[in-house]
Every structure is written in structure tokens, then in C-alpha cells.
Amino acid sequence: MTTIRLVPLAEEHEHALLETMRDPDVLRFTRTPDPMPAGWVHEYVERFRTEDRGGWAILDGEEFVGYAVTGPIDRDGLEVELGYAVSPWARGRGIATETLRQLTQWAFDEGMKRVVAMISVDNPASSRVARKAGYTFEGVLRSMHHRGDLREDLESWSILPGELPAPHPPS
Ligand SMILES: CC(C)(COP(=O)(O)OP(=O)(O)OC[C@H]1O[C@@H](n2cnc3c(N)ncnc32)[C@H](O)[C@@H]1OP(=O)(O)O)[C@@H](O)C(=O)NCCC(=O)NCCS
């Protein structure tokens, strides 16, 4: 089992966060602006302090291996969208799946009744992560606004309370 921990994003993570966000797949599949304006990463980290949304660094020991975020948390409708990216140097070890599992548990602990992941139809690795974390594929939303002028067909995946699989025991 992958042992990672999630800690709130902070200034100390900005360098590794920038390195991760420069990865072509992160630029392709997240809302990170491309090109990234100077100072953008610092503002990005700051917004999690001022808005009702979560942002975490994923750490393996002391090493930064990715980040995870929520969209705006709907405290009335009890719904939230989760997003994640793993640093290129740490992929293929189950880190995204364990991150999504931990964050989904966090969302249910916050009282959420529906947790969502929106995934590009061209991102099978992320679809696989959602499936492994217990999410259900609901269908494809066509031509969703992604960022700037870009629109994307997005798979909608969701999970409801009681559907989260137990973590695998250490082998
Ligand atoms: C998608 C991403 C988060 C996956 O992170 P990760 O830590 O490598 O994911 P995991 O190791 O938990 O699981 C990846 C799974 O996808 C599978 N996979 C990888 N590439 C694949 C591909 N091209 N097609 C199908 N499956 C693929 C892996 O085999 C693994 O499944 P398995 O355990 O059944 O073998 C990472 O590649 C990433 O950060 N990409 C860029 C940002 C991004 O896309 N974020 C998600 C936005 S919705």
C-alpha cells in the first residue's frame, strides 16, 4: 500500500508545485494556465487560505509528489469536486488512487453527500484512478469549458457515502 500524507498547500511547496505544474500532462489535463504568468503559483497557493476550498500537497515521507484540490465546496448542496496531479517523477505507484481515496474520506467526513471527479475523455490513467478509488462513471458531458478558449468532453465520475472501498492491507 502506498503510504502518503496530505498536508495543506503552503509557501514551502511552491517550488515543487511549479515543477509539477510545468509537466505537459498537468498543463493538458488541469486548469493550470499555459503559459503560467509570473507569480501565478504563489497566488494559487494563497487562494486556498482565503476561499472555501481545499488544497493539499501530497508527501511521500518529506518528498513532494503531487497536489490535490477541491473546487468551491457547496456547503448547502453538500457536493464537491476533487482534482489531483502526481509529479512526473512519482507516477505509477498508486499515489493518485490513495490520494483520491483519502480526500474522498475527508469529503464525507465534512458531510458531503456527493463527490465528483471530472476527467477528460483523453485521460485514461485518471479514469482508471477514479474507478480504482470506487467512483462510478456517469457519462460524458460534451464541450465543457476547460480554460481560456479551450473546451473539453469530460467524463463525470461520482461517489456517494458508503461506496468508498476499504484501503488494501499492506502486502
Ligand atoms: C493521472 C495521474 C494523476 C495518475 O497518477 P498515478 O499516481 O500515476 O496513478 P496511480 O498509480 O494511482 O494509477 C494509475 C493507473 O492508470 C493506469 N494507466 C496509466 N496510464 C494509462 C493509460 N495510458 N491508459 C490506461 N491506463 C493507464 C495505470 O496502469 C494504473 O492502473 P493500474 O494500477 O490498474 O495498473 C497522473 O498521471 C497525473 O498527474 N497526470 C497529469 C494530471 C492529471 O491528469 N490529473 C487528473 C486530472 S482529472
The ligand as an ORCA input file, in Angstrom:
! r2SCAN-3c Opt
* xyz 0 1
  C      -3.442     10.742    -13.895
  C      -2.423     10.750    -12.759
  C      -2.953     11.618    -11.617
  C      -2.215      9.309    -12.283
  O      -1.337      9.323    -11.165
  P      -0.637      7.979    -10.646
  O      -0.151      8.198     -9.257
  O       0.347      7.506    -11.656
  O      -1.909      6.978    -10.633
  P      -1.995      5.518     -9.983
  O      -0.620      4.923     -9.948
  O      -2.767      5.598     -8.725
  O      -2.916      4.740    -11.038
  C      -2.725      4.915    -12.431
  C      -3.473      3.817    -13.168
  O      -3.653      4.225    -14.531
  C      -3.106      3.223    -15.361
  N      -2.650      3.900    -16.570
  C      -1.562      4.686    -16.720
  N      -1.508      5.140    -17.984
  C      -2.595      4.638    -18.632
  C      -3.088      4.732    -19.950
  N      -2.453      5.477    -20.885
  N      -4.244      4.089    -20.256
  C      -4.899      3.355    -19.330
  N      -4.469      3.224    -18.050
  C      -3.331      3.855    -17.716
  C      -2.006      2.580    -14.559
  O      -1.656      1.307    -15.080
  C      -2.714      2.494    -13.192
  O      -3.682      1.476    -13.164
  P      -3.361      0.014    -12.504
  O      -2.992      0.256    -11.066
  O      -4.639     -0.731    -12.665
  O      -2.209     -0.571    -13.285
  C      -1.044     11.319    -13.252
  O      -0.683     10.662    -14.441
  C      -1.079     12.824    -13.489
  O      -0.816     13.588    -12.579
  N      -1.393     13.235    -14.736
  C      -1.442     14.670    -15.080
  C      -2.510     15.456    -14.299
  C      -3.883     14.799    -14.413
  O      -4.248     14.224    -15.435
  N      -4.655     14.912    -13.318
  C      -6.022     14.388    -13.293
  C      -6.949     15.407    -13.878
  S      -8.619     14.752    -13.909
*
